[in-house]
Amino acid sequence: MDYIMALAGHALSSTTEHYISGHENPKPVTVSAGLSLAQVNIGDIDWKTAQLPPELARLIEEGND
């Protein structure tokens, strides 16, 4: 605990306890970015120059063969 207190700059162990309590088991949170594939016009994408992850680019190339 002393090491953590020193790293965090806490003078009191109660301050450190306050910050670390409840953080041992983070729980997943569902979020929504409000995005929809309907907003994407696939025809407007220049697949030759788009910087795609290699895995995705390989799938696209395999589909064109």
mmCIF file as Biopython writes it, N, C-alpha, C and O atoms, coordinates in Angstrom:
data_model
#
loop_
_atom_site.group_PDB
_atom_site.id
_atom_site.type_symbol
_atom_site.label_atom_id
_atom_site.label_alt_id
_atom_site.label_comp_id
_atom_site.label_asym_id
_atom_site.label_entity_id
_atom_site.label_seq_id
_atom_site.pdbx_PDB_ins_code
_atom_site.Cartn_x
_atom_site.Cartn_y
_atom_site.Cartn_z
_atom_site.occupancy
_atom_site.B_iso_or_equiv
_atom_site.auth_seq_id
_atom_site.auth_asym_id
_atom_site.pdbx_PDB_model_num
ATOM 1   N N  . MET A ? 1  ? 0.834   -1.190  0.000   1.0 0.0 1  A 1 
ATOM 2   C CA . MET A ? 1  ? 0.000   0.000   0.000   1.0 0.0 1  A 1 
ATOM 3   C C  . MET A ? 1  ? 0.881   1.257   0.000   1.0 0.0 1  A 1 
ATOM 4   O O  . MET A ? 1  ? 0.554   2.245   -0.657  1.0 0.0 1  A 1 
ATOM 5   N N  . ASP A ? 2  ? 1.987   1.215   0.732   1.0 0.0 2  A 1 
ATOM 6   C CA . ASP A ? 2  ? 2.874   2.391   0.793   1.0 0.0 2  A 1 
ATOM 7   C C  . ASP A ? 2  ? 3.403   2.759   -0.594  1.0 0.0 2  A 1 
ATOM 8   O O  . ASP A ? 2  ? 3.535   3.936   -0.930  1.0 0.0 2  A 1 
ATOM 9   N N  . TYR A ? 3  ? 3.702   1.728   -1.392  1.0 0.0 3  A 1 
ATOM 10  C CA . TYR A ? 3  ? 4.218   1.976   -2.733  1.0 0.0 3  A 1 
ATOM 11  C C  . TYR A ? 3  ? 3.168   2.693   -3.587  1.0 0.0 3  A 1 
ATOM 12  O O  . TYR A ? 3  ? 3.477   3.659   -4.285  1.0 0.0 3  A 1 
ATOM 13  N N  . ILE A ? 4  ? 1.930   2.211   -3.522  1.0 0.0 4  A 1 
ATOM 14  C CA . ILE A ? 4  ? 0.846   2.825   -4.291  1.0 0.0 4  A 1 
ATOM 15  C C  . ILE A ? 4  ? 0.611   4.252   -3.824  1.0 0.0 4  A 1 
ATOM 16  O O  . ILE A ? 4  ? 0.409   5.153   -4.639  1.0 0.0 4  A 1 
ATOM 17  N N  . MET A ? 5  ? 0.638   4.458   -2.510  1.0 0.0 5  A 1 
ATOM 18  C CA . MET A ? 5  ? 0.438   5.807   -1.963  1.0 0.0 5  A 1 
ATOM 19  C C  . MET A ? 5  ? 1.515   6.757   -2.471  1.0 0.0 5  A 1 
ATOM 20  O O  . MET A ? 5  ? 1.228   7.897   -2.837  1.0 0.0 5  A 1 
ATOM 21  N N  . ALA A ? 6  ? 2.753   6.280   -2.489  1.0 0.0 6  A 1 
ATOM 22  C CA . ALA A ? 6  ? 3.860   7.125   -2.953  1.0 0.0 6  A 1 
ATOM 23  C C  . ALA A ? 6  ? 3.706   7.467   -4.431  1.0 0.0 6  A 1 
ATOM 24  O O  . ALA A ? 6  ? 3.910   8.613   -4.832  1.0 0.0 6  A 1 
ATOM 25  N N  . LEU A ? 7  ? 3.345   6.469   -5.242  1.0 0.0 7  A 1 
ATOM 26  C CA . LEU A ? 7  ? 3.154   6.713   -6.681  1.0 0.0 7  A 1 
ATOM 27  C C  . LEU A ? 7  ? 2.037   7.710   -6.938  1.0 0.0 7  A 1 
ATOM 28  O O  . LEU A ? 7  ? 2.140   8.560   -7.823  1.0 0.0 7  A 1 
ATOM 29  N N  . ALA A ? 8  ? 0.961   7.597   -6.151  1.0 0.0 8  A 1 
ATOM 30  C CA . ALA A ? 8  ? -0.196  8.464   -6.351  1.0 0.0 8  A 1 
ATOM 31  C C  . ALA A ? 8  ? -0.034  9.816   -5.672  1.0 0.0 8  A 1 
ATOM 32  O O  . ALA A ? 8  ? -0.790  10.745  -5.955  1.0 0.0 8  A 1 
ATOM 33  N N  . GLY A ? 9  ? 0.949   9.937   -4.773  1.0 0.0 9  A 1 
ATOM 34  C CA . GLY A ? 9  ? 1.145   11.196  -4.058  1.0 0.0 9  A 1 
ATOM 35  C C  . GLY A ? 9  ? 0.149   11.391  -2.926  1.0 0.0 9  A 1 
ATOM 36  O O  . GLY A ? 9  ? -0.158  12.521  -2.547  1.0 0.0 9  A 1 
ATOM 37  N N  . HIS A ? 10 ? -0.350  10.295  -2.392  1.0 0.0 10 A 1 
ATOM 38  C CA . HIS A ? 10 ? -1.304  10.377  -1.287  1.0 0.0 10 A 1 
ATOM 39  C C  . HIS A ? 10 ? -0.574  10.345  0.052   1.0 0.0 10 A 1 
ATOM 40  O O  . HIS A ? 10 ? 0.313   9.518   0.266   1.0 0.0 10 A 1 
ATOM 41  N N  . ALA A ? 11 ? -0.951  11.239  0.937   1.0 0.0 11 A 1 
ATOM 42  C CA . ALA A ? 11 ? -0.363  11.267  2.275   1.0 0.0 11 A 1 
ATOM 43  C C  . ALA A ? 11 ? -1.096  10.324  3.219   1.0 0.0 11 A 1 
ATOM 44  O O  . ALA A ? 11 ? -0.510  9.838   4.187   1.0 0.0 11 A 1 
ATOM 45  N N  . LEU A ? 12 ? -2.376  10.061  2.948   1.0 0.0 12 A 1 
ATOM 46  C CA . LEU A ? 12 ? -3.179  9.224   3.831   1.0 0.0 12 A 1 
ATOM 47  C C  . LEU A ? 12 ? -3.599  7.946   3.117   1.0 0.0 12 A 1 
ATOM 48  O O  . LEU A ? 12 ? -3.958  7.973   1.940   1.0 0.0 12 A 1 
ATOM 49  N N  . SER A ? 13 ? -3.552  6.832   3.832   1.0 0.0 13 A 1 
ATOM 50  C CA . SER A ? 13 ? -3.987  5.574   3.233   1.0 0.0 13 A 1 
ATOM 51  C C  . SER A ? 13 ? -5.480  5.607   2.929   1.0 0.0 13 A 1 
ATOM 52  O O  . SER A ? 13 ? -5.940  4.920   2.017   1.0 0.0 13 A 1 
ATOM 53  N N  . SER A ? 14 ? -6.239  6.398   3.682   1.0 0.0 14 A 1 
ATOM 54  C CA . SER A ? 14 ? -7.678  6.490   3.419   1.0 0.0 14 A 1 
ATOM 55  C C  . SER A ? 14 ? -7.953  7.097   2.037   1.0 0.0 14 A 1 
ATOM 56  O O  . SER A ? 14 ? -8.936  6.742   1.385   1.0 0.0 14 A 1 
ATOM 57  N N  . THR A ? 15 ? -7.098  7.998   1.600   1.0 0.0 15 A 1 
ATOM 58  C CA . THR A ? 15 ? -7.250  8.590   0.265   1.0 0.0 15 A 1 
ATOM 59  C C  . THR A ? 15 ? -7.021  7.527   -0.796  1.0 0.0 15 A 1 
ATOM 60  O O  . THR A ? 15 ? -7.782  7.434   -1.759  1.0 0.0 15 A 1 
ATOM 61  N N  . THR A ? 16 ? -5.979  6.726   -0.626  1.0 0.0 16 A 1 
ATOM 62  C CA . THR A ? 16 ? -5.687  5.656   -1.572  1.0 0.0 16 A 1 
ATOM 63  C C  . THR A ? 16 ? -6.824  4.640   -1.582  1.0 0.0 16 A 1 
ATOM 64  O O  . THR A ? 16 ? -7.253  4.204   -2.651  1.0 0.0 16 A 1 
ATOM 65  N N  . GLU A ? 17 ? -7.310  4.263   -0.421  1.0 0.0 17 A 1 
ATOM 66  C CA . GLU A ? 17 ? -8.425  3.318   -0.331  1.0 0.0 17 A 1 
ATOM 67  C C  . GLU A ? 17 ? -9.652  3.849   -1.060  1.0 0.0 17 A 1 
ATOM 68  O O  . GLU A ? 17 ? -10.362 3.095   -1.726  1.0 0.0 17 A 1 
ATOM 69  N N  . HIS A ? 18 ? -9.898  5.150   -0.932  1.0 0.0 18 A 1 
ATOM 70  C CA . HIS A ? 18 ? -11.045 5.761   -1.613  1.0 0.0 18 A 1 
ATOM 71  C C  . HIS A ? 18 ? -10.954 5.559   -3.126  1.0 0.0 18 A 1 
ATOM 72  O O  . HIS A ? 18 ? -11.952 5.237   -3.771  1.0 0.0 18 A 1 
ATOM 73  N N  . TYR A ? 19 ? -9.763  5.745   -3.690  1.0 0.0 19 A 1 
ATOM 74  C CA . TYR A ? 19 ? -9.595  5.650   -5.139  1.0 0.0 19 A 1 
ATOM 75  C C  . TYR A ? 19 ? -9.569  4.215   -5.646  1.0 0.0 19 A 1 
ATOM 76  O O  . TYR A ? 19 ? -9.988  3.959   -6.775  1.0 0.0 19 A 1 
ATOM 77  N N  . ILE A ? 20 ? -9.084  3.267   -4.832  1.0 0.0 20 A 1 
ATOM 78  C CA . ILE A ? 20 ? -8.998  1.889   -5.325  1.0 0.0 20 A 1 
ATOM 79  C C  . ILE A ? 20 ? -10.217 1.055   -4.962  1.0 0.0 20 A 1 
ATOM 80  O O  . ILE A ? 20 ? -10.403 -0.020  -5.532  1.0 0.0 20 A 1 
ATOM 81  N N  . SER A ? 21 ? -11.034 1.500   -4.056  1.0 0.0 21 A 1 
ATOM 82  C CA . SER A ? 21 ? -12.208 0.705   -3.693  1.0 0.0 21 A 1 
ATOM 83  C C  . SER A ? 21 ? -13.217 0.703   -4.838  1.0 0.0 21 A 1 
ATOM 84  O O  . SER A ? 21 ? -13.485 1.735   -5.453  1.0 0.0 21 A 1 
ATOM 85  N N  . GLY A ? 22 ? -13.762 -0.460  -5.105  1.0 0.0 22 A 1 
ATOM 86  C CA . GLY A ? 22 ? -14.750 -0.585  -6.162  1.0 0.0 22 A 1 
ATOM 87  C C  . GLY A ? 22 ? -14.171 -0.726  -7.551  1.0 0.0 22 A 1 
ATOM 88  O O  . GLY A ? 22 ? -14.923 -0.848  -8.518  1.0 0.0 22 A 1 
ATOM 89  N N  . HIS A ? 23 ? -12.863 -0.713  -7.679  1.0 0.0 23 A 1 
ATOM 90  C CA . HIS A ? 23 ? -12.235 -0.799  -8.997  1.0 0.0 23 A 1 
ATOM 91  C C  . HIS A ? 23 ? -11.601 -2.158  -9.249  1.0 0.0 23 A 1 
ATOM 92  O O  . HIS A ? 23 ? -10.952 -2.364  -10.275 1.0 0.0 23 A 1 
ATOM 93  N N  . GLU A ? 24 ? -11.787 -3.078  -8.323  1.0 0.0 24 A 1 
ATOM 94  C CA . GLU A ? 24 ? -11.146 -4.377  -8.474  1.0 0.0 24 A 1 
ATOM 95  C C  . GLU A ? 24 ? -11.753 -5.194  -9.606  1.0 0.0 24 A 1 
ATOM 96  O O  . GLU A ? 24 ? -11.026 -5.876  -10.327 1.0 0.0 24 A 1 
ATOM 97  N N  . ASN A ? 25 ? -13.049 -5.139  -9.772  1.0 0.0 25 A 1 
ATOM 98  C CA . ASN A ? 25 ? -13.738 -5.935  -10.788 1.0 0.0 25 A 1 
ATOM 99  C C  . ASN A ? 25 ? -14.586 -5.029  -11.680 1.0 0.0 25 A 1 
ATOM 100 O O  . ASN A ? 25 ? -15.792 -4.905  -11.466 1.0 0.0 25 A 1 
ATOM 101 N N  . PRO A ? 26 ? -13.968 -4.399  -12.675 1.0 0.0 26 A 1 
ATOM 102 C CA . PRO A ? 26 ? -14.761 -3.540  -13.552 1.0 0.0 26 A 1 
ATOM 103 C C  . PRO A ? 26 ? -15.805 -4.359  -14.305 1.0 0.0 26 A 1 
ATOM 104 O O  . PRO A ? 26 ? -15.559 -5.502  -14.691 1.0 0.0 26 A 1 
ATOM 105 N N  . LYS A ? 27 ? -16.934 -3.774  -14.500 1.0 0.0 27 A 1 
ATOM 106 C CA . LYS A ? 27 ? -18.029 -4.447  -15.183 1.0 0.0 27 A 1 
ATOM 107 C C  . LYS A ? 27 ? -18.206 -3.830  -16.575 1.0 0.0 27 A 1 
ATOM 108 O O  . LYS A ? 27 ? -18.061 -2.619  -16.743 1.0 0.0 27 A 1 
ATOM 109 N N  . PRO A ? 28 ? -18.518 -4.668  -17.572 1.0 0.0 28 A 1 
ATOM 110 C CA . PRO A ? 28 ? -18.724 -4.121  -18.920 1.0 0.0 28 A 1 
ATOM 111 C C  . PRO A ? 28 ? -19.954 -3.217  -18.959 1.0 0.0 28 A 1 
ATOM 112 O O  . PRO A ? 28 ? -20.942 -3.442  -18.260 1.0 0.0 28 A 1 
ATOM 113 N N  . VAL A ? 29 ? -19.861 -2.202  -19.787 1.0 0.0 29 A 1 
ATOM 114 C CA . VAL A ? 29 ? -20.947 -1.246  -19.941 1.0 0.0 29 A 1 
ATOM 115 C C  . VAL A ? 29 ? -21.362 -1.239  -21.407 1.0 0.0 29 A 1 
ATOM 116 O O  . VAL A ? 29 ? -20.513 -1.124  -22.291 1.0 0.0 29 A 1 
ATOM 117 N N  . THR A ? 30 ? -22.639 -1.358  -21.665 1.0 0.0 30 A 1 
ATOM 118 C CA . THR A ? 30 ? -23.146 -1.295  -23.029 1.0 0.0 30 A 1 
ATOM 119 C C  . THR A ? 30 ? -23.300 0.169   -23.430 1.0 0.0 30 A 1 
ATOM 120 O O  . THR A ? 30 ? -23.918 0.961   -22.719 1.0 0.0 30 A 1 
ATOM 121 N N  . VAL A ? 31 ? -22.727 0.513   -24.582 1.0 0.0 31 A 1 
ATOM 122 C CA . VAL A ? 31 ? -22.817 1.885   -25.071 1.0 0.0 31 A 1 
ATOM 123 C C  . VAL A ? 31 ? -23.349 1.870   -26.503 1.0 0.0 31 A 1 
ATOM 124 O O  . VAL A ? 31 ? -23.302 0.844   -27.183 1.0 0.0 31 A 1 
ATOM 125 N N  . SER A ? 32 ? -23.839 2.982   -26.938 1.0 0.0 32 A 1 
ATOM 126 C CA . SER A ? 32 ? -24.321 3.117   -28.301 1.0 0.0 32 A 1 
ATOM 127 C C  . SER A ? 32 ? -23.706 4.370   -28.915 1.0 0.0 32 A 1 
ATOM 128 O O  . SER A ? 32 ? -23.790 5.462   -28.354 1.0 0.0 32 A 1 
ATOM 129 N N  . ALA A ? 33 ? -23.089 4.188   -30.072 1.0 0.0 33 A 1 
ATOM 130 C CA . ALA A ? 33 ? -22.475 5.321   -30.754 1.0 0.0 33 A 1 
ATOM 131 C C  . ALA A ? 33 ? -23.458 5.995   -31.705 1.0 0.0 33 A 1 
ATOM 132 O O  . ALA A ? 33 ? -23.139 7.023   -32.303 1.0 0.0 33 A 1 
ATOM 133 N N  . GLY A ? 34 ? -24.636 5.431   -31.845 1.0 0.0 34 A 1 
ATOM 134 C CA . GLY A ? 34 ? -25.630 6.012   -32.738 1.0 0.0 34 A 1 
ATOM 135 C C  . GLY A ? 34 ? -25.249 5.890   -34.206 1.0 0.0 34 A 1 
ATOM 136 O O  . GLY A ? 34 ? -25.646 6.720   -35.024 1.0 0.0 34 A 1 
ATOM 137 N N  . LEU A ? 35 ? -24.479 4.856   -34.543 1.0 0.0 35 A 1 
ATOM 138 C CA . LEU A ? 35 ? -24.036 4.667   -35.920 1.0 0.0 35 A 1 
ATOM 139 C C  . LEU A ? 35 ? -24.886 3.610   -36.608 1.0 0.0 35 A 1 
ATOM 140 O O  . LEU A ? 35 ? -25.435 2.717   -35.963 1.0 0.0 35 A 1 
ATOM 141 N N  . SER A ? 36 ? -24.986 3.726   -37.917 1.0 0.0 36 A 1 
ATOM 142 C CA . SER A ? 36 ? -25.756 2.771   -38.689 1.0 0.0 36 A 1 
ATOM 143 C C  . SER A ? 36 ? -25.057 2.551   -40.023 1.0 0.0 36 A 1 
ATOM 144 O O  . SER A ? 36 ? -24.555 3.490   -40.641 1.0 0.0 36 A 1 
ATOM 145 N N  . LEU A ? 37 ? -25.032 1.299   -40.454 1.0 0.0 37 A 1 
ATOM 146 C CA . LEU A ? 37 ? -24.453 1.020   -41.768 1.0 0.0 37 A 1 
ATOM 147 C C  . LEU A ? 37 ? -25.262 1.669   -42.881 1.0 0.0 37 A 1 
ATOM 148 O O  . LEU A ? 37 ? -24.759 1.854   -43.989 1.0 0.0 37 A 1 
ATOM 149 N N  . ALA A ? 38 ? -26.504 2.013   -42.594 1.0 0.0 38 A 1 
ATOM 150 C CA . ALA A ? 38 ? -27.334 2.692   -43.591 1.0 0.0 38 A 1 
ATOM 151 C C  . ALA A ? 38 ? -26.756 4.069   -43.933 1.0 0.0 38 A 1 
ATOM 152 O O  . ALA A ? 38 ? -27.084 4.634   -44.977 1.0 0.0 38 A 1 
ATOM 153 N N  . GLN A ? 39 ? -25.899 4.612   -43.061 1.0 0.0 39 A 1 
ATOM 154 C CA . GLN A ? 39 ? -25.282 5.916   -43.301 1.0 0.0 39 A 1 
ATOM 155 C C  . GLN A ? 39 ? -24.070 5.817   -44.226 1.0 0.0 39 A 1 
ATOM 156 O O  . GLN A ? 39 ? -23.534 6.837   -44.657 1.0 0.0 39 A 1 
ATOM 157 N N  . VAL A ? 40 ? -23.638 4.591   -44.531 1.0 0.0 40 A 1 
ATOM 158 C CA . VAL A ? 40 ? -22.445 4.391   -45.346 1.0 0.0 40 A 1 
ATOM 159 C C  . VAL A ? 40 ? -22.860 4.024   -46.762 1.0 0.0 40 A 1 
ATOM 160 O O  . VAL A ? 40 ? -23.604 3.068   -46.978 1.0 0.0 40 A 1 
ATOM 161 N N  . ASN A ? 41 ? -22.371 4.796   -47.720 1.0 0.0 41 A 1 
ATOM 162 C CA . ASN A ? 41 ? -22.604 4.489   -49.127 1.0 0.0 41 A 1 
ATOM 163 C C  . ASN A ? 41 ? -21.373 3.733   -49.618 1.0 0.0 41 A 1 
ATOM 164 O O  . ASN A ? 41 ? -20.336 4.329   -49.911 1.0 0.0 41 A 1 
ATOM 165 N N  . ILE A ? 42 ? -21.504 2.426   -49.701 1.0 0.0 42 A 1 
ATOM 166 C CA . ILE A ? 42 ? -20.381 1.572   -50.077 1.0 0.0 42 A 1 
ATOM 167 C C  . ILE A ? 42 ? -19.796 1.979   -51.428 1.0 0.0 42 A 1 
ATOM 168 O O  . ILE A ? 42 ? -18.592 1.840   -51.643 1.0 0.0 42 A 1 
ATOM 169 N N  . GLY A ? 43 ? -20.614 2.471   -52.324 1.0 0.0 43 A 1 
ATOM 170 C CA . GLY A ? 43 ? -20.148 2.876   -53.646 1.0 0.0 43 A 1 
ATOM 171 C C  . GLY A ? 43 ? -19.215 4.070   -53.620 1.0 0.0 43 A 1 
ATOM 172 O O  . GLY A ? 43 ? -18.462 4.284   -54.570 1.0 0.0 43 A 1 
ATOM 173 N N  . ASP A ? 44 ? -19.251 4.852   -52.549 1.0 0.0 44 A 1 
ATOM 174 C CA . ASP A ? 44 ? -18.386 6.027   -52.453 1.0 0.0 44 A 1 
ATOM 175 C C  . ASP A ? 44 ? -16.993 5.704   -51.927 1.0 0.0 44 A 1 
ATOM 176 O O  . ASP A ? 44 ? -16.130 6.582   -51.903 1.0 0.0 44 A 1 
ATOM 177 N N  . ILE A ? 45 ? -16.757 4.482   -51.511 1.0 0.0 45 A 1 
ATOM 178 C CA . ILE A ? 45 ? -15.461 4.119   -50.936 1.0 0.0 45 A 1 
ATOM 179 C C  . ILE A ? 45 ? -14.519 3.694   -52.053 1.0 0.0 45 A 1 
ATOM 180 O O  . ILE A ? 45 ? -14.848 2.821   -52.856 1.0 0.0 45 A 1 
ATOM 181 N N  . ASP A ? 46 ? -13.338 4.321   -52.100 1.0 0.0 46 A 1 
ATOM 182 C CA . ASP A ? 46 ? -12.304 3.932   -53.064 1.0 0.0 46 A 1 
ATOM 183 C C  . ASP A ? 46 ? -11.502 2.814   -52.399 1.0 0.0 46 A 1 
ATOM 184 O O  . ASP A ? 46 ? -10.575 3.074   -51.632 1.0 0.0 46 A 1 
ATOM 185 N N  . TRP A ? 47 ? -11.868 1.573   -52.701 1.0 0.0 47 A 1 
ATOM 186 C CA . TRP A ? 47 ? -11.274 0.423   -52.022 1.0 0.0 47 A 1 
ATOM 187 C C  . TRP A ? 47 ? -9.793  0.262   -52.342 1.0 0.0 47 A 1 
ATOM 188 O O  . TRP A ? 47 ? -9.075  -0.409  -51.601 1.0 0.0 47 A 1 
ATOM 189 N N  . LYS A ? 48 ? -9.328  0.860   -53.424 1.0 0.0 48 A 1 
ATOM 190 C CA . LYS A ? 48 ? -7.907  0.741   -53.789 1.0 0.0 48 A 1 
ATOM 191 C C  . LYS A ? 48 ? -7.023  1.615   -52.905 1.0 0.0 48 A 1 
ATOM 192 O O  . LYS A ? 48 ? -5.887  1.242   -52.612 1.0 0.0 48 A 1 
ATOM 193 N N  . THR A ? 49 ? -7.529  2.779   -52.475 1.0 0.0 49 A 1 
ATOM 194 C CA . THR A ? 49 ? -6.708  3.702   -51.697 1.0 0.0 49 A 1 
ATOM 195 C C  . THR A ? 49 ? -7.122  3.777   -50.222 1.0 0.0 49 A 1 
ATOM 196 O O  . THR A ? 49 ? -6.430  4.398   -49.414 1.0 0.0 49 A 1 
ATOM 197 N N  . ALA A ? 50 ? -8.222  3.161   -49.880 1.0 0.0 50 A 1 
ATOM 198 C CA . ALA A ? 50 ? -8.661  3.203   -48.478 1.0 0.0 50 A 1 
ATOM 199 C C  . ALA A ? 50 ? -7.653  2.457   -47.616 1.0 0.0 50 A 1 
ATOM 200 O O  . ALA A ? 50 ? -7.162  1.395   -47.999 1.0 0.0 50 A 1 
ATOM 201 N N  . GLN A ? 51 ? -7.350  3.016   -46.456 1.0 0.0 51 A 1 
ATOM 202 C CA . GLN A ? 51 ? -6.416  2.376   -45.541 1.0 0.0 51 A 1 
ATOM 203 C C  . GLN A ? 51 ? -7.200  1.422   -44.648 1.0 0.0 51 A 1 
ATOM 204 O O  . GLN A ? 51 ? -7.741  1.805   -43.611 1.0 0.0 51 A 1 
ATOM 205 N N  . LEU A ? 52 ? -7.241  0.186   -45.079 1.0 0.0 52 A 1 
ATOM 206 C CA . LEU A ? 52 ? -7.988  -0.828  -44.361 1.0 0.0 52 A 1 
ATOM 207 C C  . LEU A ? 52 ? -7.041  -1.713  -43.556 1.0 0.0 52 A 1 
ATOM 208 O O  . LEU A ? 52 ? -5.880  -1.879  -43.928 1.0 0.0 52 A 1 
ATOM 209 N N  . PRO A ? 53 ? -7.524  -2.274  -42.471 1.0 0.0 53 A 1 
ATOM 210 C CA . PRO A ? 53 ? -6.716  -3.268  -41.772 1.0 0.0 53 A 1 
ATOM 211 C C  . PRO A ? 53 ? -6.410  -4.417  -42.732 1.0 0.0 53 A 1 
ATOM 212 O O  . PRO A ? 53 ? -7.262  -4.773  -43.546 1.0 0.0 53 A 1 
ATOM 213 N N  . PRO A ? 54 ? -5.227  -5.000  -42.656 1.0 0.0 54 A 1 
ATOM 214 C CA . PRO A ? 54 ? -4.847  -6.057  -43.601 1.0 0.0 54 A 1 
ATOM 215 C C  . PRO A ? 54 ? -5.854  -7.208  -43.656 1.0 0.0 54 A 1 
ATOM 216 O O  . PRO A ? 54 ? -6.094  -7.773  -44.723 1.0 0.0 54 A 1 
ATOM 217 N N  . GLU A ? 55 ? -6.432  -7.550  -42.529 1.0 0.0 55 A 1 
ATOM 218 C CA . GLU A ? 55 ? -7.394  -8.653  -42.504 1.0 0.0 55 A 1 
ATOM 219 C C  . GLU A ? 55 ? -8.621  -8.326  -43.354 1.0 0.0 55 A 1 
ATOM 220 O O  . GLU A ? 55 ? -9.118  -9.179  -44.089 1.0 0.0 55 A 1 
ATOM 221 N N  . LEU A ? 56 ? -9.102  -7.099  -43.251 1.0 0.0 56 A 1 
ATOM 222 C CA . LEU A ? 56 ? -10.272 -6.683  -44.022 1.0 0.0 56 A 1 
ATOM 223 C C  . LEU A ? 56 ? -9.929  -6.558  -45.498 1.0 0.0 56 A 1 
ATOM 224 O O  . LEU A ? 56 ? -10.717 -6.965  -46.352 1.0 0.0 56 A 1 
ATOM 225 N N  . ALA A ? 57 ? -8.772  -6.003  -45.808 1.0 0.0 57 A 1 
ATOM 226 C CA . ALA A ? 57 ? -8.360  -5.850  -47.198 1.0 0.0 57 A 1 
ATOM 227 C C  . ALA A ? 57 ? -8.243  -7.224  -47.859 1.0 0.0 57 A 1 
ATOM 228 O O  . ALA A ? 57 ? -8.619  -7.385  -49.020 1.0 0.0 57 A 1 
ATOM 229 N N  . ARG A ? 58 ? -7.724  -8.215  -47.129 1.0 0.0 58 A 1 
ATOM 230 C CA . ARG A ? 58 ? -7.583  -9.560  -47.689 1.0 0.0 58 A 1 
ATOM 231 C C  . ARG A ? 58 ? -8.961  -10.154 -47.998 1.0 0.0 58 A 1 
ATOM 232 O O  . ARG A ? 58 ? -9.129  -10.805 -49.029 1.0 0.0 58 A 1 
ATOM 233 N N  . LEU A ? 59 ? -9.938  -9.943  -47.130 1.0 0.0 59 A 1 
ATOM 234 C CA . LEU A ? 59 ? -11.285 -10.452 -47.374 1.0 0.0 59 A 1 
ATOM 235 C C  . LEU A ? 59 ? -11.895 -9.822  -48.615 1.0 0.0 59 A 1 
ATOM 236 O O  . LEU A ? 59 ? -12.574 -10.496 -49.391 1.0 0.0 59 A 1 
ATOM 237 N N  . ILE A ? 60 ? -11.655 -8.530  -48.804 1.0 0.0 60 A 1 
ATOM 238 C CA . ILE A ? 60 ? -12.198 -7.837  -49.972 1.0 0.0 60 A 1 
ATOM 239 C C  . ILE A ? 60 ? -11.539 -8.370  -51.247 1.0 0.0 60 A 1 
ATOM 240 O O  . ILE A ? 60 ? -12.214 -8.597  -52.251 1.0 0.0 60 A 1 
ATOM 241 N N  . GLU A ? 61 ? -10.213 -8.568  -51.201 1.0 0.0 61 A 1 
ATOM 242 C CA . GLU A ? 61 ? -9.502  -9.086  -52.377 1.0 0.0 61 A 1 
ATOM 243 C C  . GLU A ? 61 ? -9.967  -10.497 -52.718 1.0 0.0 61 A 1 
ATOM 244 O O  . GLU A ? 61 ? -10.124 -10.829 -53.893 1.0 0.0 61 A 1 
ATOM 245 N N  . GLU A ? 62 ? -10.188 -11.330 -51.704 1.0 0.0 62 A 1 
ATOM 246 C CA . GLU A ? 62 ? -10.652 -12.689 -51.953 1.0 0.0 62 A 1 
ATOM 247 C C  . GLU A ? 62 ? -12.047 -12.677 -52.560 1.0 0.0 62 A 1 
ATOM 248 O O  . GLU A ? 62 ? -12.382 -13.560 -53.350 1.0 0.0 62 A 1 
ATOM 249 N N  . GLY A ? 63 ? -12.858 -11.700 -52.209 1.0 0.0 63 A 1 
ATOM 250 C CA . GLY A ? 63 ? -14.199 -11.615 -52.764 1.0 0.0 63 A 1 
ATOM 251 C C  . GLY A ? 63 ? -14.215 -11.196 -54.217 1.0 0.0 63 A 1 
ATOM 252 O O  . GLY A ? 63 ? -15.184 -11.462 -54.928 1.0 0.0 63 A 1 
ATOM 253 N N  . ASN A ? 64 ? -13.142 -10.535 -54.674 1.0 0.0 64 A 1 
ATOM 254 C CA . ASN A ? 64 ? -13.069 -10.054 -56.059 1.0 0.0 64 A 1 
ATOM 255 C C  . ASN A ? 64 ? -12.485 -11.101 -57.005 1.0 0.0 64 A 1 
ATOM 256 O O  . ASN A ? 64 ? -12.486 -10.900 -58.219 1.0 0.0 64 A 1 
ATOM 257 N N  . ASP A ? 65 ? -11.992 -12.196 -56.475 1.0 0.0 65 A 1 
ATOM 258 C CA . ASP A ? 65 ? -11.365 -13.235 -57.331 1.0 0.0 65 A 1 
ATOM 259 C C  . ASP A ? 65 ? -12.381 -14.116 -57.985 1.0 0.0 65 A 1 
ATOM 260 O O  . ASP A ? 65 ? -12.020 -15.028 -58.729 1.0 0.0 65 A 1 
#
